[in-house]
Amino acid sequence: MTTSVNTSEYRAAHGKEPRGKGRWMFDLGRENGEWHEFAMNANYGTALAAAKAEAKRLGCYKIVVCS
């Protein structure tokens, strides 16, 4: 199963793609409609990699970068 990453909420709120260092929040979604939150204080690439690993561990198929 491939995990998709959706940045549209972040882009709508900030007018740009996510990047840089800060506290990143992600919603991780499962096919049954269940959602989990994941947060990390790091640069975006590191935080996204960690969110992908957590999504895989939880069996989530979708990652939404929160605004």
Sequence and secondary structure as in RCSB ss.txt:
>XXXX:A:sequence
MTTSVNTSEYRAAHGKEPRGKGRWMFDLGRENGEWHEFAMNANYGTALAAAKAEAKRLGCYKIVVCS
>XXXX:A:secstr
   EEE HHHHHHHSS   SEEEEEEEEE TTS EEEEEEEEEHHHHHHHHHHHHHHHT  EEEE  
